[in-house]
Amino acid sequence: MESSMYNMSQQVADVLTAYLILHYPRMKELQADGLAVIPMEDAVVNAGASVAELLAWSSHLAVCGNANPKPSQEAPHSPKKPSNDSKIIDHQSSVID
């Protein structure tokens, strides 16, 4: 996929594919014979899967997208006192300037 013809990385193709799978039910609802729906269904069948699996993947992605990530629990850190070396370096820097 990383050829000059397409000029697209595999990661970009993966994200776009996941986006299409996620929104497949809505696209099917809006226009069942649309330009995005029919080729997607054909590609899924050619890959050896079924349209039911496509719907299952879509549901799974929707659940993953709705999950709220837990904020990381970082320990509060107190401001550090400058070390003696740091004080000396700062003093020498101010004297030089």
DOVO-180659 format. One line per field, with one value per residue: residue number from 1; y, x, z of N, C-alpha, C, O, CB in turn; residue in three letters. Coordinates in pm, whole numbers, plus 50000, padded with zeros to 5 digits. Each point is the difference from the previous one (the first is absolute). Glycine has a CB too. Layout:
% residues N
k c(NUM,...)
n_y c(Y,...)
n_x c(X,...)
n_z c(Z,...)
ca_y c(Y,...)
ca_x c(X,...)
ca_z c(Z,...)
c_y c(Y,...)
c_x c(X,...)
c_z c(Z,...)
o_y c(Y,...)
o_x c(X,...)
o_z c(Z,...)
cb_y c(Y,...)
cb_x c(X,...)
cb_z c(Z,...)
r c(ala,...)
//
This chain:
% residues 97
k c(1,2,3,4,5,6,7,8,9,10,11,12,13,14,15,16,17,18,19,20,21,22,23,24,25,26,27,28,29,30,31,32,33,34,35,36,37,38,39,40,41,42,43,44,45,46,47,48,49,50,51,52,53,54,55,56,57,58,59,60,61,62,63,64,65,66,67,68,69,70,71,72,73,74,75,76,77,78,79,80,81,82,83,84,85,86,87,88,89,90,91,92,93,94,95,96,97)
n_y c(49881,50116,50041,50285,49866,50127,50227,49745,49950,49718,50251,50094,49712,49982,50264,49918,49719,50132,50197,49763,49844,50250,50023,49663,50106,50277,49873,49817,50251,50157,49776,49658,50117,50201,49982,49840,49741,49864,50016,49891,49744,49943,50003,49785,49789,50023,49922,49698,50218,49924,50289,49856,50117,50294,49996,49910,50249,50197,49895,50036,50306,50066,49888,50168,50275,49963,49952,50296,49932,49923,50328,49823,49962,50264,49906,50305,50020,50180,50202,49787,50203,50119,49725,50204,49960,50213,50219,49981,50046,50263,50135,49958,50132,50270,50026,49983,50235)
n_x c(50083,50305,49891,50099,49693,49937,50223,49898,50243,49878,49901,49806,49877,49925,49830,49827,49918,49890,49813,49856,49938,49860,49788,49916,49743,50016,50039,49744,49816,50070,49952,49894,50170,50249,50200,50021,49817,50143,50299,49918,49878,50251,50199,49836,50003,50314,50061,49833,49746,49718,49936,50046,50298,49893,49831,50250,50172,49768,49992,50310,50000,49761,50164,50258,49837,49877,50296,49963,50324,49960,50085,50271,49909,50234,50074,49853,50310,50007,50089,50253,50069,50122,50170,50153,49989,49770,50160,50249,49834,49860,50276,50125,49750,50032,50319,49950,49787)
n_z c(50000,49925,49648,49958,49996,50283,50052,50252,50233,49966,50179,49767,49964,50311,49996,49750,50126,50262,49833,49853,50266,50133,49768,49930,50147,49851,49711,50039,50071,49735,49788,50075,49752,50181,49783,50291,49937,49767,50098,50290,49878,49814,50243,50166,49768,49947,50311,49960,50105,49964,49923,50289,49999,49930,50267,50175,49908,50085,50295,50040,49923,50204,50246,49930,49993,50299,50155,50163,49894,50317,49980,49982,50311,49907,50307,50012,49873,50276,49764,50003,50241,49713,50073,50168,49685,49978,50163,49809,49737,50105,50073,49715,49853,50160,49938,49686,50002)
ca_y c(50119,50117,50023,50137,50008,50034,50095,49987,49899,49895,50047,50085,49910,49929,50092,50026,49878,49990,50102,49950,49888,50057,50071,49919,49992,50128,50016,49904,50055,50117,49964,49859,49967,50112,49977,49949,49878,49882,49956,49949,49865,49913,49980,49913,49864,49953,49971,49878,50029,50021,50131,49993,50028,50143,50066,49972,50085,50136,50011,49995,50129,50100,49981,50046,50145,50062,49977,50116,49961,50042,50089,49937,50044,50041,50047,50143,50021,50132,50064,49964,50108,49997,49946,50097,50013,50083,50137,50051,50022,50118,50117,50024,50047,50140,50080,50009,50091)
ca_x c(49917,50087,50058,49980,49868,49900,50061,49929,50061,49909,49927,49890,49901,49935,49909,49886,49921,49927,49895,49892,49933,49924,49882,49930,49854,49937,50004,49903,49868,49975,49991,50041,50072,50091,50132,50090,49946,50013,50139,50041,49945,50072,50135,49990,49971,50121,50100,49960,49915,49860,49945,49970,50126,50023,49917,50059,50119,49951,49952,50116,50068,49915,50015,50134,50003,49919,50062,50073,50130,50021,50115,50111,50015,50137,50024,50032,50140,50027,50112,50130,50089,50119,50118,50110,50065,49914,50012,50132,49997,49916,50075,50108,49938,49961,50122,50054,49915)
ca_z c(50000,50005,49869,49954,49938,50100,50091,50126,50086,50043,50118,49953,49940,50110,50069,49911,49995,50127,49996,49913,50069,50111,49952,49901,50020,49968,49854,49945,50030,49917,49859,49998,49876,49979,49945,50102,50062,49913,49994,50131,50016,49908,50052,50118,49952,49932,50103,50069,50115,49962,50035,50144,50070,49982,50100,50131,50012,50019,50138,50089,49991,50064,50145,50036,49987,50104,50130,50049,50055,50137,50011,50072,50138,50025,50136,49999,50032,50057,49931,50059,50037,49914,50066,50015,49869,49917,50049,49960,49855,49977,50046,49905,49877,50018,50008,49864,49922)
c_y c(50126,50020,50143,50017,50046,50105,50003,49890,49898,50043,50088,49915,49924,50088,50028,49878,49984,50101,49954,49887,50053,50061,49922,49993,50129,50024,49909,50052,50117,49966,49859,49962,50111,49959,49949,49863,49876,49955,49946,49859,49902,49968,49906,49856,49942,49965,49876,50022,50019,50141,50002,50029,50148,50080,49979,50085,50145,50022,50002,50133,50110,49992,50051,50153,50071,49983,50124,49955,50055,50094,49934,50063,50032,50051,50149,50020,50142,50062,49969,50126,49995,49949,50108,50021,50092,50146,50062,50032,50123,50128,50035,50054,50147,50091,50021,50099,50139)
c_x c(50087,50070,49972,49862,49894,50050,49926,50067,49895,49920,49881,49889,49924,49899,49877,49909,49918,49886,49883,49924,49913,49868,49921,49849,49927,49999,49898,49858,49966,49981,50057,50077,50099,50137,50100,49955,50027,50146,50052,49951,50071,50140,49999,49978,50122,50111,49964,49915,49857,49957,49964,50126,50036,49920,50055,50125,49959,49953,50116,50075,49920,50013,50136,50009,49923,50060,50078,50134,50016,50120,50109,50011,50147,50011,50032,50145,50020,50117,50130,50077,50120,50121,50107,50071,49919,50009,50132,50001,49917,50074,50110,49945,49961,50122,50058,49920,50018)
c_z c(50000,49865,49958,49936,50101,50099,50134,50083,50043,50122,49960,49941,50109,50071,49914,49990,50127,50005,49915,50067,50113,49952,49895,50024,49962,49849,49933,50020,49907,49852,49983,49874,49964,49950,50103,50051,49916,49988,50133,50021,49908,50052,50120,49957,49929,50099,50080,50123,49950,50041,50148,50082,49988,50102,50141,50022,50026,50143,50098,49998,50069,50152,50045,49995,50109,50139,50040,50056,50141,50006,50082,50138,50025,50143,49993,50041,50049,49924,50072,50036,49906,50079,50010,49867,49909,50042,49954,49851,49967,50039,49900,49868,50011,50007,49861,49917,50050)
o_y c(50106,50010,50070,50111,50083,50081,50107,49892,50025,49962,49990,50023,49980,49955,50001,50014,49967,49970,50017,49994,49954,49983,50054,50021,49995,50049,50040,49986,50011,50054,49983,49910,50023,49882,49945,49918,49902,49881,49908,49913,49887,49886,49917,49909,49883,49915,49957,49906,49985,50068,50105,50067,50059,50097,50090,50054,50069,50102,50077,50051,50089,50102,50067,50061,50115,50065,50053,49918,50113,49970,49928,50120,49912,50070,50044,49941,50097,49929,50003,50103,49892,50036,50105,50112,50083,50090,50116,50105,50080,50101,50116,50085,50077,50114,50109,50078,50093)
o_x c(49954,50122,49918,49949,49915,49922,49967,50027,49880,49883,49893,49882,49879,49890,49887,49878,49881,49892,49884,49877,49887,49897,49908,49925,49893,49902,49935,49915,49887,49912,50120,50084,50028,50035,50103,50084,50053,50028,50081,50076,50030,50045,50090,50063,50032,50084,50078,49979,49972,50069,50010,49994,50053,50050,49996,50019,50061,50031,49998,50038,50057,50005,50010,50068,50031,49956,50080,50004,49961,50105,49972,49980,50078,49913,50081,50046,49948,50087,50007,49992,50050,50020,49991,50037,50055,50002,50003,50051,50040,49991,50017,50061,50018,49995,50047,50056,49938)
o_z c(49958,49995,50060,49989,49967,50050,50052,49949,49991,50014,50060,50026,49988,50032,50049,49996,49995,50051,50038,49991,50018,50064,49939,49905,49941,49945,49904,49912,49954,49933,49984,50004,49882,49998,49962,50037,50051,50017,50003,50043,50041,49992,50014,50053,50018,49970,50086,50078,49881,50076,50064,50103,50094,50058,50083,50110,50082,50062,50097,50106,50062,50068,50103,50082,50033,50095,49922,50092,50029,49943,50097,50019,50037,50050,49919,50098,49943,49949,50123,49932,49969,50116,49937,49966,49929,49915,49959,49959,49915,49930,49964,49936,49906,49955,49967,49923,49949)
cb_y c(49768,49955,49687,49911,49736,49690,50029,50187,50143,49867,50000,50166,49996,49906,50103,50148,49926,49952,50162,50072,49892,50063,50157,49845,49841,50043,50021,49822,49917,50078,50261,50040,49843,50236,50232,50317,50237,50193,50259,50319,50211,50211,50311,50282,50176,50226,50286,49996,50124,49685,49925,49765,49706,49867,49880,49711,49778,49906,49804,49700,49838,49888,49734,49724,49855,49896,49697,50202,49883,49814,50273,49834,49948,49987,49727,50119,49732,50000,50181,49683,50104,50156,49663,49819,49687,49716,49825,49759,49673,49759,49824,49733,49692,49811,49802,49685,49727)
cb_x c(49865,49912,50053,50298,50152,49985,50109,49755,50289,50276,50320,50279,50265,50316,50308,50263,50291,50318,50290,50257,50304,50318,50211,50284,50149,50171,50308,50244,50140,50220,49898,49719,49774,49842,49849,49971,49769,49769,49955,49921,49748,49824,49974,49845,49724,49855,49973,50227,50221,49882,49902,49822,50025,49994,49805,49892,50067,49902,49792,49982,50049,49836,49836,50028,49992,49846,49934,49780,50137,49795,49879,50142,49723,50122,50002,49714,50122,49826,49841,50013,49874,49888,49957,49992,50043,49844,49855,50059,49986,49804,49933,50075,49898,49797,49999,50024,49896)
cb_z c(50163,50252,49878,49974,49872,49926,49753,49944,50089,49896,50074,49930,49807,49997,50072,49875,49858,50063,49993,49809,49924,50056,50110,50070,50241,50278,50109,50133,50286,50229,49943,50135,50039,50179,49873,50028,50056,49856,49818,50049,50022,49818,49905,50084,49956,49834,49928,49837,50247,49950,49701,49853,49862,49697,49768,49881,49764,49696,49838,49854,49723,49738,49891,49829,49726,49764,50036,49960,49740,50145,49883,49765,50037,49705,50156,49955,49886,50280,49796,49935,50274,49747,49976,50273,50097,50052,50240,50224,50045,50109,50276,50171,50049,50164,50264,50091,50007)
r c(met,glu,ser,ser,met,tyr,asn,met,ser,gln,gln,val,ala,asp,val,leu,thr,ala,tyr,leu,ile,leu,his,tyr,pro,arg,met,lys,glu,leu,gln,ala,asp,gly,leu,ala,val,ile,pro,met,glu,asp,ala,val,val,asn,ala,gly,ala,ser,val,ala,glu,leu,leu,ala,trp,ser,ser,his,leu,ala,val,cys,gly,asn,ala,asn,pro,lys,pro,ser,gln,glu,ala,pro,his,ser,pro,lys,lys,pro,ser,asn,asp,ser,lys,ile,ile,asp,his,gln,ser,ser,val,ile,asp)
//
